[in-house]
Amino acid sequence: MEVKIGVQNAPREINIESEQSAEEIEQAVSAALSGAAKLLSLTDDRGRKILVPADRLAYVEIGEPTKHKVGFGTL
């Protein structure tokens, strides 16, 4: 899954590729926003852990990674 995380007062968003399902990511975001956890914790496809304070989340966008077209053929 491709995940984009907007953080308040940060000029850039955080982009990660994760092997977690959309449901797992959504549950982690919901838990962080409900106060059950103070941090949003996600793991990327390389095994690195990303921690974002829940009170600083602006938005989380979850979607399939885009496939880039390569070549000179017609679109």
Number of C-alpha atoms within 10 A of each C-alpha: 18 19 21 16 17 19 19 13 9 10 7 10 15 13 14 19 17 20 16 15 13 16 10 12 21 15 12 18 20 15 16 20 18 11 11 11 15 15 20 20 16 20 16 17 13 10 10 11 10 13 12 17 14 21 14 15 18 13 13 16 11 17 12 11 12 8 6 6 8 6 7 6 6 4 5
